[in-house]
Amino acid sequence: MSRSTRCIGRYDRRQSETEEELVQDTLTAARAAAGALVDKKAIDVVMLDVGDLLTITEHFVIATGTSRIHTRSLVDAVEEALTEEGRKPLRREGKAEGEWILLDYGDFVVHVFQETPRDFYGLERLWGDAPRTTFEDAAVDG
């Protein structure tokens, strides 16, 4: 199954887009999420391209917050930035606890951790074969 087929299956409203447009739209939105995280001082923001390893999503955007309040504000910033792009998460999990918050946008998933859970679950280690992009400052451009 191609990446565009997986994207189309999740986003019926975008069926008229070409494969290239679907892939670019996903990448642009994932980078916007990473940019919002960097702007709010998230630590160690990483994007993993898991599309060739998973059939359920294309990218993981992973970041660390310093506290429960910080992780919640990071997630709020991502949702605000992506709402401006016309995107809403299909599912949210973990916001009440604030240790590992997940925003599932279908074609990419945002994971915001506190430091201890991020180390424990080790998504970067589990998906070590995935190509990785790191974001170190607010200059997150497409």
C-alpha distance (Angstrom), angle and dihedral (degrees) to the residues before:
residue distance angle dihedral
M1 . . .
S2 3.82 . .
R3 3.77 124.1 .
S4 3.78 92.3 -111.4
T5 3.80 91.1 52.5
R6 3.81 90.0 54.5
C7 3.81 90.9 47.7
I8 3.80 93.2 48.2
G9 3.78 90.4 50.5
R10 3.79 90.1 57.2
Y11 3.79 98.2 39.2
D12 3.79 111.4 42.3
R13 3.81 90.4 172.3
R14 3.82 88.9 67.2
Q15 3.82 99.5 51.9
S16 3.78 92.2 115.4
E17 3.81 92.5 59.8
T18 3.77 120.4 100.4
E19 3.80 121.2 -115.3
E20 3.80 90.5 -104.7
E21 3.82 91.5 51.1
L22 3.80 92.0 49.8
V23 3.79 93.0 50.0
Q24 3.81 91.8 45.9
D25 3.82 92.3 47.4
T26 3.80 90.3 52.7
L27 3.79 92.8 48.0
T28 3.81 92.6 46.5
A29 3.81 92.3 51.0
A30 3.83 93.1 46.2
R31 3.81 89.9 50.2
A32 3.81 90.3 48.6
A33 3.82 88.2 54.2
A34 3.81 90.1 49.9
G35 3.80 90.3 48.3
A36 3.80 92.0 51.9
L37 3.81 89.6 50.8
V38 3.79 92.7 49.7
D39 3.81 91.3 47.2
K40 3.82 89.6 56.0
K41 3.83 92.1 50.1
A42 3.80 99.3 -103.7
I43 3.79 114.1 172.8
D44 3.81 124.5 -121.9
V45 3.82 99.1 -1.6
V46 3.80 109.8 -164.6
M47 3.79 134.4 173.2
L48 3.80 117.9 -154.5
D49 3.81 119.9 -161.9
V50 3.81 99.3 -141.0
G51 3.81 96.9 160.1
D52 3.81 94.1 108.2
L53 3.83 91.3 46.6
L54 3.83 100.9 43.3
T55 3.77 133.7 40.7
I56 3.81 95.4 -154.7
T57 3.82 103.0 62.8
E58 3.79 143.5 4.3
H59 3.81 105.4 -138.5
F60 3.78 141.7 18.9
V61 3.79 116.1 -151.0
I62 3.82 107.4 -160.9
A63 3.80 128.9 -172.4
T64 3.79 141.5 159.4
G65 3.79 128.2 -130.0
T66 3.78 125.1 -162.0
S67 3.81 98.0 -130.4
R68 3.79 143.6 0.4
I69 3.80 90.2 -89.9
H70 3.81 91.2 49.1
T71 3.81 94.4 49.5
R72 3.79 90.3 50.2
S73 3.80 92.3 49.2
L74 3.82 89.9 48.7
V75 3.80 91.0 54.0
D76 3.80 91.2 46.1
A77 3.82 89.2 53.1
V78 3.81 91.8 50.9
E79 3.80 92.2 48.9
E80 3.80 91.7 48.0
A81 3.82 93.3 48.8
L82 3.79 93.5 47.5
T83 3.80 94.2 43.8
E84 3.80 85.8 60.2
E85 3.83 86.3 56.4
G86 3.82 90.9 50.7
R87 3.81 95.0 -103.2
K88 3.79 128.5 129.7
P89 3.80 125.6 -179.5
L90 3.77 116.7 -104.0
R91 3.80 89.0 -146.4
R92 3.81 140.0 7.1
E93 3.76 125.2 -161.3
G94 3.79 136.5 177.9
K95 3.79 101.1 16.5
A96 3.80 94.1 126.6
E97 3.81 92.1 55.5
G98 3.81 94.6 37.4
E99 3.81 95.3 -157.2
W100 3.83 97.8 102.8
I101 3.78 115.7 7.6
L102 3.78 119.2 -174.3
L103 3.80 127.0 -163.2
D104 3.79 112.2 -171.3
Y105 3.79 113.3 -159.1
G106 3.80 92.7 170.8
D107 3.78 98.5 -121.0
F108 3.80 91.6 47.6
V109 3.80 136.7 15.7
V110 3.80 126.8 -145.1
H111 3.82 116.1 -147.5
V112 3.81 117.1 -169.1
F113 3.79 114.3 -175.0
Q114 3.73 139.9 177.1
E115 3.81 109.9 -123.3
T116 3.83 100.4 -99.0
P117 3.83 96.9 50.3
R118 3.80 91.0 44.3
D119 3.79 90.7 54.5
F120 3.80 92.0 44.3
Y121 3.82 97.8 49.3
G122 3.82 94.4 37.1
L123 3.80 100.3 -165.0
E124 3.81 90.6 175.6
R125 3.79 89.0 54.5
L126 3.82 93.3 46.2
W127 3.80 91.9 49.2
G128 3.81 95.2 35.7
D129 3.82 92.1 138.6
A130 3.81 91.7 61.8
P131 3.81 118.5 101.4
R132 3.81 109.1 -106.4
T133 3.80 134.2 -146.0
T134 3.79 119.9 -170.6
F135 3.79 125.8 -157.1
E136 3.77 117.1 -153.7
D137 3.78 105.1 166.4
A138 3.78 141.4 18.9
A139 3.82 91.8 -87.6
V140 3.79 94.2 96.7
D141 3.78 102.4 151.4
G142 3.80 130.4 172.2
